[in-house]
Amino acid sequence: MITSSGRLFTTGLNDRGQLGNGHTESESIFREVMGLKSLNMAAAGYWHSAAVSKCGRVYTWGCNK
């Protein structure tokens, strides 16, 4: 979920680091992905996630398979 101010929050399965929170423990509540600001869009797959900032930078994290 991206807020109107461009902050990203994630929740759910995290066994491949796909939540972007620095560990691999799953989360049952939304927590902010730190270090990313001014985001415009985000997408989540089963093993990875991606986000694009308002200036066009692309960020990815999770499993690289």
CHARMM internal coordinates of N, CA and C (Angstrom, degrees):
IC EDIT
DIST 1 N 1 CA 1.4287
DIST 1 CA 1 C 1.5274
ANGL 1 N 1 CA 1 C 108.14
DIST 1 C 2 N 1.3225
ANGL 1 CA 1 C 2 N 116.23
DIHE 1 N 1 CA 1 C 2 N 131.89
DIST 2 N 2 CA 1.4646
ANGL 1 C 2 N 2 CA 121.48
DIHE 1 CA 1 C 2 N 2 CA 176.57
DIST 2 CA 2 C 1.5272
ANGL 2 N 2 CA 2 C 108.12
DIHE 1 C 2 N 2 CA 2 C -108.72
DIST 2 C 3 N 1.3139
ANGL 2 CA 2 C 3 N 115.74
DIHE 2 N 2 CA 2 C 3 N 132.22
DIST 3 N 3 CA 1.4604
ANGL 2 C 3 N 3 CA 120.25
DIHE 2 CA 2 C 3 N 3 CA 178.62
DIST 3 CA 3 C 1.5296
ANGL 3 N 3 CA 3 C 109.87
DIHE 2 C 3 N 3 CA 3 C -80.72
DIST 3 C 4 N 1.3166
ANGL 3 CA 3 C 4 N 116.49
DIHE 3 N 3 CA 3 C 4 N 169.47
DIST 4 N 4 CA 1.4689
ANGL 3 C 4 N 4 CA 120.64
DIHE 3 CA 3 C 4 N 4 CA 178.78
DIST 4 CA 4 C 1.5267
ANGL 4 N 4 CA 4 C 111.68
DIHE 3 C 4 N 4 CA 4 C -64.49
DIST 4 C 5 N 1.3278
ANGL 4 CA 4 C 5 N 117.59
DIHE 4 N 4 CA 4 C 5 N -20.90
DIST 5 N 5 CA 1.4643
ANGL 4 C 5 N 5 CA 120.90
DIHE 4 CA 4 C 5 N 5 CA 177.37
DIST 5 CA 5 C 1.5289
ANGL 5 N 5 CA 5 C 112.74
DIHE 4 C 5 N 5 CA 5 C -90.90
DIST 5 C 6 N 1.3560
ANGL 5 CA 5 C 6 N 117.60
DIHE 5 N 5 CA 5 C 6 N 2.74
DIST 6 N 6 CA 1.4575
ANGL 5 C 6 N 6 CA 121.03
DIHE 5 CA 5 C 6 N 6 CA 175.12
DIST 6 CA 6 C 1.5081
ANGL 6 N 6 CA 6 C 115.49
DIHE 5 C 6 N 6 CA 6 C 89.18
DIST 6 C 7 N 1.3219
ANGL 6 CA 6 C 7 N 118.12
DIHE 6 N 6 CA 6 C 7 N 15.88
DIST 7 N 7 CA 1.4718
ANGL 6 C 7 N 7 CA 121.50
DIHE 6 CA 6 C 7 N 7 CA 176.77
DIST 7 CA 7 C 1.5190
ANGL 7 N 7 CA 7 C 108.91
DIHE 6 C 7 N 7 CA 7 C -90.66
DIST 7 C 8 N 1.3506
ANGL 7 CA 7 C 8 N 116.62
DIHE 7 N 7 CA 7 C 8 N 144.08
DIST 8 N 8 CA 1.4570
ANGL 7 C 8 N 8 CA 122.49
DIHE 7 CA 7 C 8 N 8 CA -177.16
DIST 8 CA 8 C 1.5266
ANGL 8 N 8 CA 8 C 110.59
DIHE 7 C 8 N 8 CA 8 C -108.21
DIST 8 C 9 N 1.3382
ANGL 8 CA 8 C 9 N 116.18
DIHE 8 N 8 CA 8 C 9 N 133.14
DIST 9 N 9 CA 1.4538
ANGL 8 C 9 N 9 CA 123.09
DIHE 8 CA 8 C 9 N 9 CA 176.03
DIST 9 CA 9 C 1.5200
ANGL 9 N 9 CA 9 C 108.33
DIHE 8 C 9 N 9 CA 9 C -123.70
DIST 9 C 10 N 1.3459
ANGL 9 CA 9 C 10 N 116.79
DIHE 9 N 9 CA 9 C 10 N 138.27
DIST 10 N 10 CA 1.4613
ANGL 9 C 10 N 10 CA 121.70
DIHE 9 CA 9 C 10 N 10 CA -178.81
DIST 10 CA 10 C 1.5266
ANGL 10 N 10 CA 10 C 110.56
DIHE 9 C 10 N 10 CA 10 C -129.56
DIST 10 C 11 N 1.3235
ANGL 10 CA 10 C 11 N 115.39
DIHE 10 N 10 CA 10 C 11 N 158.61
DIST 11 N 11 CA 1.4565
ANGL 10 C 11 N 11 CA 122.27
DIHE 10 CA 10 C 11 N 11 CA 176.30
DIST 11 CA 11 C 1.5172
ANGL 11 N 11 CA 11 C 108.36
DIHE 10 C 11 N 11 CA 11 C -155.77
DIST 11 C 12 N 1.3475
ANGL 11 CA 11 C 12 N 117.38
DIHE 11 N 11 CA 11 C 12 N 158.36
DIST 12 N 12 CA 1.4572
ANGL 11 C 12 N 12 CA 120.97
DIHE 11 CA 11 C 12 N 12 CA 174.63
DIST 12 CA 12 C 1.5098
ANGL 12 N 12 CA 12 C 114.12
DIHE 11 C 12 N 12 CA 12 C 119.17
DIST 12 C 13 N 1.3385
ANGL 12 CA 12 C 13 N 114.83
DIHE 12 N 12 CA 12 C 13 N -157.38
DIST 13 N 13 CA 1.4561
ANGL 12 C 13 N 13 CA 122.90
DIHE 12 CA 12 C 13 N 13 CA 179.35
DIST 13 CA 13 C 1.5263
ANGL 13 N 13 CA 13 C 110.07
DIHE 12 C 13 N 13 CA 13 C -62.46
DIST 13 C 14 N 1.3228
ANGL 13 CA 13 C 14 N 116.80
DIHE 13 N 13 CA 13 C 14 N 140.30
DIST 14 N 14 CA 1.4658
ANGL 13 C 14 N 14 CA 120.15
DIHE 13 CA 13 C 14 N 14 CA -175.37
DIST 14 CA 14 C 1.5188
ANGL 14 N 14 CA 14 C 112.21
DIHE 13 C 14 N 14 CA 14 C -144.24
DIST 14 C 15 N 1.3186
ANGL 14 CA 14 C 15 N 118.38
DIHE 14 N 14 CA 14 C 15 N 26.94
DIST 15 N 15 CA 1.4650
ANGL 14 C 15 N 15 CA 120.18
DIHE 14 CA 14 C 15 N 15 CA -175.69
DIST 15 CA 15 C 1.5229
ANGL 15 N 15 CA 15 C 113.56
DIHE 14 C 15 N 15 CA 15 C -68.53
DIST 15 C 16 N 1.3118
ANGL 15 CA 15 C 16 N 118.94
DIHE 15 N 15 CA 15 C 16 N -13.70
DIST 16 N 16 CA 1.4695
ANGL 15 C 16 N 16 CA 122.88
DIHE 15 CA 15 C 16 N 16 CA 177.75
DIST 16 CA 16 C 1.5286
ANGL 16 N 16 CA 16 C 112.28
DIHE 15 C 16 N 16 CA 16 C -115.47
DIST 16 C 17 N 1.3243
ANGL 16 CA 16 C 17 N 116.97
DIHE 16 N 16 CA 16 C 17 N 12.79
DIST 17 N 17 CA 1.4610
ANGL 16 C 17 N 17 CA 120.62
DIHE 16 CA 16 C 17 N 17 CA -178.98
DIST 17 CA 17 C 1.5165
ANGL 17 N 17 CA 17 C 113.59
DIHE 16 C 17 N 17 CA 17 C 77.67
DIST 17 C 18 N 1.3167
ANGL 17 CA 17 C 18 N 117.27
DIHE 17 N 17 CA 17 C 18 N 17.03
DIST 18 N 18 CA 1.4555
ANGL 17 C 18 N 18 CA 121.58
DIHE 17 CA 17 C 18 N 18 CA -173.93
DIST 18 CA 18 C 1.5316
ANGL 18 N 18 CA 18 C 114.69
DIHE 17 C 18 N 18 CA 18 C -71.02
DIST 18 C 19 N 1.3311
ANGL 18 CA 18 C 19 N 117.82
DIHE 18 N 18 CA 18 C 19 N -9.86
DIST 19 N 19 CA 1.4617
ANGL 18 C 19 N 19 CA 119.49
DIHE 18 CA 18 C 19 N 19 CA 177.00
DIST 19 CA 19 C 1.5250
ANGL 19 N 19 CA 19 C 112.57
DIHE 18 C 19 N 19 CA 19 C -86.38
DIST 19 C 20 N 1.3266
ANGL 19 CA 19 C 20 N 117.83
DIHE 19 N 19 CA 19 C 20 N -15.62
DIST 20 N 20 CA 1.4620
ANGL 19 C 20 N 20 CA 120.69
DIHE 19 CA 19 C 20 N 20 CA 177.03
DIST 20 CA 20 C 1.5133
ANGL 20 N 20 CA 20 C 114.48
DIHE 19 C 20 N 20 CA 20 C 74.72
DIST 20 C 21 N 1.3224
ANGL 20 CA 20 C 21 N 117.55
DIHE 20 N 20 CA 20 C 21 N 25.89
DIST 21 N 21 CA 1.4639
ANGL 20 C 21 N 21 CA 120.55
DIHE 20 CA 20 C 21 N 21 CA -176.73
DIST 21 CA 21 C 1.5286
ANGL 21 N 21 CA 21 C 114.06
DIHE 20 C 21 N 21 CA 21 C -105.19
DIST 21 C 22 N 1.3276
ANGL 21 CA 21 C 22 N 117.78
DIHE 21 N 21 CA 21 C 22 N 11.42
DIST 22 N 22 CA 1.4610
ANGL 21 C 22 N 22 CA 120.47
DIHE 21 CA 21 C 22 N 22 CA 173.95
DIST 22 CA 22 C 1.5104
ANGL 22 N 22 CA 22 C 115.84
DIHE 21 C 22 N 22 CA 22 C 87.47
DIST 22 C 23 N 1.3404
ANGL 22 CA 22 C 23 N 118.32
DIHE 22 N 22 CA 22 C 23 N 1.86
DIST 23 N 23 CA 1.4597
ANGL 22 C 23 N 23 CA 121.15
DIHE 22 CA 22 C 23 N 23 CA 177.37
DIST 23 CA 23 C 1.5253
ANGL 23 N 23 CA 23 C 108.54
DIHE 22 C 23 N 23 CA 23 C -147.34
DIST 23 C 24 N 1.3081
ANGL 23 CA 23 C 24 N 117.38
DIHE 23 N 23 CA 23 C 24 N -175.84
DIST 24 N 24 CA 1.4658
ANGL 23 C 24 N 24 CA 120.55
DIHE 23 CA 23 C 24 N 24 CA -177.53
DIST 24 CA 24 C 1.5250
ANGL 24 N 24 CA 24 C 112.79
DIHE 23 C 24 N 24 CA 24 C -120.96
DIST 24 C 25 N 1.3204
ANGL 24 CA 24 C 25 N 116.78
DIHE 24 N 24 CA 24 C 25 N 26.59
DIST 25 N 25 CA 1.4537
ANGL 24 C 25 N 25 CA 120.98
DIHE 24 CA 24 C 25 N 25 CA 175.61
DIST 25 CA 25 C 1.5227
ANGL 25 N 25 CA 25 C 108.83
DIHE 24 C 25 N 25 CA 25 C -92.77
DIST 25 C 26 N 1.3207
ANGL 25 CA 25 C 26 N 117.09
DIHE 25 N 25 CA 25 C 26 N 133.68
DIST 26 N 26 CA 1.4606
ANGL 25 C 26 N 26 CA 121.24
DIHE 25 CA 25 C 26 N 26 CA 179.24
DIST 26 CA 26 C 1.5285
ANGL 26 N 26 CA 26 C 110.51
DIHE 25 C 26 N 26 CA 26 C -66.72
DIST 26 C 27 N 1.3259
ANGL 26 CA 26 C 27 N 115.75
DIHE 26 N 26 CA 26 C 27 N 155.51
DIST 27 N 27 CA 1.4583
ANGL 26 C 27 N 27 CA 121.87
DIHE 26 CA 26 C 27 N 27 CA -178.10
DIST 27 CA 27 C 1.5308
ANGL 27 N 27 CA 27 C 109.93
DIHE 26 C 27 N 27 CA 27 C -122.07
DIST 27 C 28 N 1.3240
ANGL 27 CA 27 C 28 N 117.05
DIHE 27 N 27 CA 27 C 28 N 137.03
DIST 28 N 28 CA 1.4664
ANGL 27 C 28 N 28 CA 120.85
DIHE 27 CA 27 C 28 N 28 CA 177.78
DIST 28 CA 28 C 1.5252
ANGL 28 N 28 CA 28 C 112.22
DIHE 27 C 28 N 28 CA 28 C -99.95
DIST 28 C 29 N 1.3399
ANGL 28 CA 28 C 29 N 116.74
DIHE 28 N 28 CA 28 C 29 N -7.08
DIST 29 N 29 CA 1.4639
ANGL 28 C 29 N 29 CA 120.89
DIHE 28 CA 28 C 29 N 29 CA 175.26
DIST 29 CA 29 C 1.5226
ANGL 29 N 29 CA 29 C 108.67
DIHE 28 C 29 N 29 CA 29 C -127.62
DIST 29 C 30 N 1.3297
ANGL 29 CA 29 C 30 N 116.80
DIHE 29 N 29 CA 29 C 30 N 157.66
DIST 30 N 30 CA 1.4592
ANGL 29 C 30 N 30 CA 120.72
DIHE 29 CA 29 C 30 N 30 CA 179.19
DIST 30 CA 30 C 1.5155
ANGL 30 N 30 CA 30 C 110.44
DIHE 29 C 30 N 30 CA 30 C -69.41
DIST 30 C 31 N 1.3399
ANGL 30 CA 30 C 31 N 115.27
DIHE 30 N 30 CA 30 C 31 N 133.98
DIST 31 N 31 CA 1.4676
ANGL 30 C 31 N 31 CA 122.08
DIHE 30 CA 30 C 31 N 31 CA 175.70
DIST 31 CA 31 C 1.5188
ANGL 31 N 31 CA 31 C 108.23
DIHE 30 C 31 N 31 CA 31 C -131.49
DIST 31 C 32 N 1.3355
ANGL 31 CA 31 C 32 N 115.82
DIHE 31 N 31 CA 31 C 32 N 145.10
DIST 32 N 32 CA 1.4605
ANGL 31 C 32 N 32 CA 120.30
DIHE 31 CA 31 C 32 N 32 CA -177.74
DIST 32 CA 32 C 1.5215
ANGL 32 N 32 CA 32 C 111.53
DIHE 31 C 32 N 32 CA 32 C -72.09
DIST 32 C 33 N 1.3214
ANGL 32 CA 32 C 33 N 116.22
DIHE 32 N 32 CA 32 C 33 N 139.56
DIST 33 N 33 CA 1.4642
ANGL 32 C 33 N 33 CA 122.42
DIHE 32 CA 32 C 33 N 33 CA 172.07
DIST 33 CA 33 C 1.5279
ANGL 33 N 33 CA 33 C 105.62
DIHE 32 C 33 N 33 CA 33 C -83.62
DIST 33 C 34 N 1.3206
ANGL 33 CA 33 C 34 N 115.88
DIHE 33 N 33 CA 33 C 34 N 109.74
DIST 34 N 34 CA 1.4640
ANGL 33 C 34 N 34 CA 120.91
DIHE 33 CA 33 C 34 N 34 CA -175.14
DIST 34 CA 34 C 1.5273
ANGL 34 N 34 CA 34 C 111.06
DIHE 33 C 34 N 34 CA 34 C -76.26
DIST 34 C 35 N 1.3163
ANGL 34 CA 34 C 35 N 116.15
DIHE 34 N 34 CA 34 C 35 N 149.85
DIST 35 N 35 CA 1.4564
ANGL 34 C 35 N 35 CA 121.50
DIHE 34 CA 34 C 35 N 35 CA 176.58
DIST 35 CA 35 C 1.5202
ANGL 35 N 35 CA 35 C 114.52
DIHE 34 C 35 N 35 CA 35 C 91.00
DIST 35 C 36 N 1.3191
ANGL 35 CA 35 C 36 N 117.91
DIHE 35 N 35 CA 35 C 36 N -7.17
DIST 36 N 36 CA 1.4671
ANGL 35 C 36 N 36 CA 121.62
DIHE 35 CA 35 C 36 N 36 CA 177.49
DIST 36 CA 36 C 1.5154
ANGL 36 N 36 CA 36 C 108.52
DIHE 35 C 36 N 36 CA 36 C -113.73
DIST 36 C 37 N 1.3256
ANGL 36 CA 36 C 37 N 115.95
DIHE 36 N 36 CA 36 C 37 N 129.98
DIST 37 N 37 CA 1.4566
ANGL 36 C 37 N 37 CA 120.57
DIHE 36 CA 36 C 37 N 37 CA -179.45
DIST 37 CA 37 C 1.5171
ANGL 37 N 37 CA 37 C 109.28
DIHE 36 C 37 N 37 CA 37 C -138.06
DIST 37 C 38 N 1.2874
ANGL 37 CA 37 C 38 N 116.08
DIHE 37 N 37 CA 37 C 38 N 161.58
DIST 38 N 38 CA 1.4700
ANGL 37 C 38 N 38 CA 123.42
DIHE 37 CA 37 C 38 N 38 CA 177.16
DIST 38 CA 38 C 1.5199
ANGL 38 N 38 CA 38 C 111.78
DIHE 37 C 38 N 38 CA 38 C 54.90
DIST 38 C 39 N 1.3140
ANGL 38 CA 38 C 39 N 116.52
DIHE 38 N 38 CA 38 C 39 N 47.39
DIST 39 N 39 CA 1.4618
ANGL 38 C 39 N 39 CA 120.44
DIHE 38 CA 38 C 39 N 39 CA -179.86
DIST 39 CA 39 C 1.5209
ANGL 39 N 39 CA 39 C 110.47
DIHE 38 C 39 N 39 CA 39 C -84.55
DIST 39 C 40 N 1.3268
ANGL 39 CA 39 C 40 N 114.42
DIHE 39 N 39 CA 39 C 40 N 147.65
DIST 40 N 40 CA 1.4440
ANGL 39 C 40 N 40 CA 122.53
DIHE 39 CA 39 C 40 N 40 CA -178.36
DIST 40 CA 40 C 1.5237
ANGL 40 N 40 CA 40 C 111.98
DIHE 39 C 40 N 40 CA 40 C -106.74
DIST 40 C 41 N 1.3468
ANGL 40 CA 40 C 41 N 116.29
DIHE 40 N 40 CA 40 C 41 N -36.02
DIST 41 N 41 CA 1.4557
ANGL 40 C 41 N 41 CA 120.95
DIHE 40 CA 40 C 41 N 41 CA 179.88
DIST 41 CA 41 C 1.5186
ANGL 41 N 41 CA 41 C 110.37
DIHE 40 C 41 N 41 CA 41 C -155.59
DIST 41 C 42 N 1.3430
ANGL 41 CA 41 C 42 N 114.90
DIHE 41 N 41 CA 41 C 42 N 160.11
DIST 42 N 42 CA 1.4662
ANGL 41 C 42 N 42 CA 121.13
DIHE 41 CA 41 C 42 N 42 CA 178.35
DIST 42 CA 42 C 1.5228
ANGL 42 N 42 CA 42 C 108.77
DIHE 41 C 42 N 42 CA 42 C -148.41
DIST 42 C 43 N 1.3176
ANGL 42 CA 42 C 43 N 115.33
DIHE 42 N 42 CA 42 C 43 N 154.45
DIST 43 N 43 CA 1.4594
ANGL 42 C 43 N 43 CA 121.89
DIHE 42 CA 42 C 43 N 43 CA 176.53
DIST 43 CA 43 C 1.5144
ANGL 43 N 43 CA 43 C 108.14
DIHE 42 C 43 N 43 CA 43 C -142.01
DIST 43 C 44 N 1.3324
ANGL 43 CA 43 C 44 N 115.88
DIHE 43 N 43 CA 43 C 44 N 147.81
DIST 44 N 44 CA 1.4615
ANGL 43 C 44 N 44 CA 120.63
DIHE 43 CA 43 C 44 N 44 CA -178.77
DIST 44 CA 44 C 1.5166
ANGL 44 N 44 CA 44 C 109.79
DIHE 43 C 44 N 44 CA 44 C -129.98
DIST 44 C 45 N 1.3285
ANGL 44 CA 44 C 45 N 114.97
DIHE 44 N 44 CA 44 C 45 N 132.74
DIST 45 N 45 CA 1.4504
ANGL 44 C 45 N 45 CA 121.64
DIHE 44 CA 44 C 45 N 45 CA 172.98
DIST 45 CA 45 C 1.5178
ANGL 45 N 45 CA 45 C 108.97
DIHE 44 C 45 N 45 CA 45 C -107.62
DIST 45 C 46 N 1.3139
ANGL 45 CA 45 C 46 N 116.25
DIHE 45 N 45 CA 45 C 46 N -176.06
DIST 46 N 46 CA 1.4626
ANGL 45 C 46 N 46 CA 119.65
DIHE 45 CA 45 C 46 N 46 CA -178.51
DIST 46 CA 46 C 1.5289
ANGL 46 N 46 CA 46 C 111.79
DIHE 45 C 46 N 46 CA 46 C -66.36
DIST 46 C 47 N 1.3507
ANGL 46 CA 46 C 47 N 117.94
DIHE 46 N 46 CA 46 C 47 N -36.31
DIST 47 N 47 CA 1.4624
ANGL 46 C 47 N 47 CA 121.61
DIHE 46 CA 46 C 47 N 47 CA -176.93
DIST 47 CA 47 C 1.5234
ANGL 47 N 47 CA 47 C 114.00
DIHE 46 C 47 N 47 CA 47 C -118.12
DIST 47 C 48 N 1.3086
ANGL 47 CA 47 C 48 N 119.17
DIHE 47 N 47 CA 47 C 48 N 2.65
DIST 48 N 48 CA 1.4611
ANGL 47 C 48 N 48 CA 120.40
DIHE 47 CA 47 C 48 N 48 CA -175.74
DIST 48 CA 48 C 1.5262
ANGL 48 N 48 CA 48 C 110.18
DIHE 47 C 48 N 48 CA 48 C -153.60
DIST 48 C 49 N 1.3188
ANGL 48 CA 48 C 49 N 115.96
DIHE 48 N 48 CA 48 C 49 N 168.57
DIST 49 N 49 CA 1.4643
ANGL 48 C 49 N 49 CA 122.92
DIHE 48 CA 48 C 49 N 49 CA 175.28
DIST 49 CA 49 C 1.5145
ANGL 49 N 49 CA 49 C 108.60
DIHE 48 C 49 N 49 CA 49 C -142.90
DIST 49 C 50 N 1.3279
ANGL 49 CA 49 C 50 N 116.17
DIHE 49 N 49 CA 49 C 50 N 160.32
DIST 50 N 50 CA 1.4583
ANGL 49 C 50 N 50 CA 121.95
DIHE 49 CA 49 C 50 N 50 CA 178.81
DIST 50 CA 50 C 1.5188
ANGL 50 N 50 CA 50 C 108.91
DIHE 49 C 50 N 50 CA 50 C -146.78
DIST 50 C 51 N 1.3184
ANGL 50 CA 50 C 51 N 115.54
DIHE 50 N 50 CA 50 C 51 N 153.16
DIST 51 N 51 CA 1.4618
ANGL 50 C 51 N 51 CA 121.08
DIHE 50 CA 50 C 51 N 51 CA 177.34
DIST 51 CA 51 C 1.5234
ANGL 51 N 51 CA 51 C 108.41
DIHE 50 C 51 N 51 CA 51 C -146.07
DIST 51 C 52 N 1.3350
ANGL 51 CA 51 C 52 N 115.24
DIHE 51 N 51 CA 51 C 52 N 152.69
DIST 52 N 52 CA 1.4647
ANGL 51 C 52 N 52 CA 121.80
DIHE 51 CA 51 C 52 N 52 CA 178.03
DIST 52 CA 52 C 1.5258
ANGL 52 N 52 CA 52 C 107.80
DIHE 51 C 52 N 52 CA 52 C -125.07
DIST 52 C 53 N 1.3265
ANGL 52 CA 52 C 53 N 115.72
DIHE 52 N 52 CA 52 C 53 N 131.46
DIST 53 N 53 CA 1.4628
ANGL 52 C 53 N 53 CA 120.19
DIHE 52 CA 52 C 53 N 53 CA 179.44
DIST 53 CA 53 C 1.5259
ANGL 53 N 53 CA 53 C 109.91
DIHE 52 C 53 N 53 CA 53 C -82.13
DIST 53 C 54 N 1.3171
ANGL 53 CA 53 C 54 N 115.66
DIHE 53 N 53 CA 53 C 54 N 166.73
DIST 54 N 54 CA 1.4624
ANGL 53 C 54 N 54 CA 121.02
DIHE 53 CA 53 C 54 N 54 CA 179.77
DIST 54 CA 54 C 1.5202
ANGL 54 N 54 CA 54 C 112.29
DIHE 53 C 54 N 54 CA 54 C -63.84
DIST 54 C 55 N 1.3384
ANGL 54 CA 54 C 55 N 117.67
DIHE 54 N 54 CA 54 C 55 N -22.53
DIST 55 N 55 CA 1.4673
ANGL 54 C 55 N 55 CA 120.63
DIHE 54 CA 54 C 55 N 55 CA 178.01
DIST 55 CA 55 C 1.5315
ANGL 55 N 55 CA 55 C 112.17
DIHE 54 C 55 N 55 CA 55 C -94.41
DIST 55 C 56 N 1.3459
ANGL 55 CA 55 C 56 N 117.83
DIHE 55 N 55 CA 55 C 56 N 4.25
DIST 56 N 56 CA 1.4563
ANGL 55 C 56 N 56 CA 121.23
DIHE 55 CA 55 C 56 N 56 CA 173.67
DIST 56 CA 56 C 1.5141
ANGL 56 N 56 CA 56 C 116.93
DIHE 55 C 56 N 56 CA 56 C 98.95
DIST 56 C 57 N 1.3116
ANGL 56 CA 56 C 57 N 118.75
DIHE 56 N 56 CA 56 C 57 N 2.00
DIST 57 N 57 CA 1.4697
ANGL 56 C 57 N 57 CA 120.67
DIHE 56 CA 56 C 57 N 57 CA 177.50
DIST 57 CA 57 C 1.5183
ANGL 57 N 57 CA 57 C 109.95
DIHE 56 C 57 N 57 CA 57 C -72.68
DIST 57 C 58 N 1.3356
ANGL 57 CA 57 C 58 N 116.33
DIHE 57 N 57 CA 57 C 58 N 138.95
DIST 58 N 58 CA 1.4637
ANGL 57 C 58 N 58 CA 121.77
DIHE 57 CA 57 C 58 N 58 CA 179.97
DIST 58 CA 58 C 1.5281
ANGL 58 N 58 CA 58 C 108.51
DIHE 57 C 58 N 58 CA 58 C -108.87
DIST 58 C 59 N 1.3305
ANGL 58 CA 58 C 59 N 116.49
DIHE 58 N 58 CA 58 C 59 N 132.79
DIST 59 N 59 CA 1.4574
ANGL 58 C 59 N 59 CA 123.29
DIHE 58 CA 58 C 59 N 59 CA 179.08
DIST 59 CA 59 C 1.5318
ANGL 59 N 59 CA 59 C 107.82
DIHE 58 C 59 N 59 CA 59 C -122.33
DIST 59 C 60 N 1.3276
ANGL 59 CA 59 C 60 N 116.60
DIHE 59 N 59 CA 59 C 60 N 137.36
DIST 60 N 60 CA 1.4548
ANGL 59 C 60 N 60 CA 121.24
DIHE 59 CA 59 C 60 N 60 CA 175.97
DIST 60 CA 60 C 1.5245
ANGL 60 N 60 CA 60 C 109.66
DIHE 59 C 60 N 60 CA 60 C -135.09
DIST 60 C 61 N 1.3284
ANGL 60 CA 60 C 61 N 116.14
DIHE 60 N 60 CA 60 C 61 N 153.08
DIST 61 N 61 CA 1.4617
ANGL 60 C 61 N 61 CA 120.79
DIHE 60 CA 60 C 61 N 61 CA 177.51
DIST 61 CA 61 C 1.5139
ANGL 61 N 61 CA 61 C 109.58
DIHE 60 C 61 N 61 CA 61 C -160.29
DIST 61 C 62 N 1.3112
ANGL 61 CA 61 C 62 N 115.91
DIHE 61 N 61 CA 61 C 62 N 164.42
DIST 62 N 62 CA 1.4642
ANGL 61 C 62 N 62 CA 122.45
DIHE 61 CA 61 C 62 N 62 CA -177.52
DIST 62 CA 62 C 1.5040
ANGL 62 N 62 CA 62 C 110.60
DIHE 61 C 62 N 62 CA 62 C 112.11
DIST 62 C 63 N 1.3255
ANGL 62 CA 62 C 63 N 116.65
DIHE 62 N 62 CA 62 C 63 N -152.69
DIST 63 N 63 CA 1.4663
ANGL 62 C 63 N 63 CA 122.52
DIHE 62 CA 62 C 63 N 63 CA -177.56
DIST 63 CA 63 C 1.5205
ANGL 63 N 63 CA 63 C 110.84
DIHE 62 C 63 N 63 CA 63 C -75.08
DIST 63 C 64 N 1.3058
ANGL 63 CA 63 C 64 N 116.65
DIHE 63 N 63 CA 63 C 64 N 141.30
DIST 64 N 64 CA 1.4591
ANGL 63 C 64 N 64 CA 122.04
DIHE 63 CA 63 C 64 N 64 CA -178.33
DIST 64 CA 64 C 1.5147
ANGL 64 N 64 CA 64 C 110.80
DIHE 63 C 64 N 64 CA 64 C -101.21
DIST 64 C 65 N 1.3366
ANGL 64 CA 64 C 65 N 118.74
DIHE 64 N 64 CA 64 C 65 N 35.46
DIST 65 N 65 CA 1.4595
ANGL 64 C 65 N 65 CA 121.56
DIHE 64 CA 64 C 65 N 65 CA -179.94
DIST 65 CA 65 C 1.5006
ANGL 65 N 65 CA 65 C 110.23
DIHE 64 C 65 N 65 CA 65 C -118.15
END
COOR INIT
IC SEED 1 N 1 CA 1 C
IC BUILD
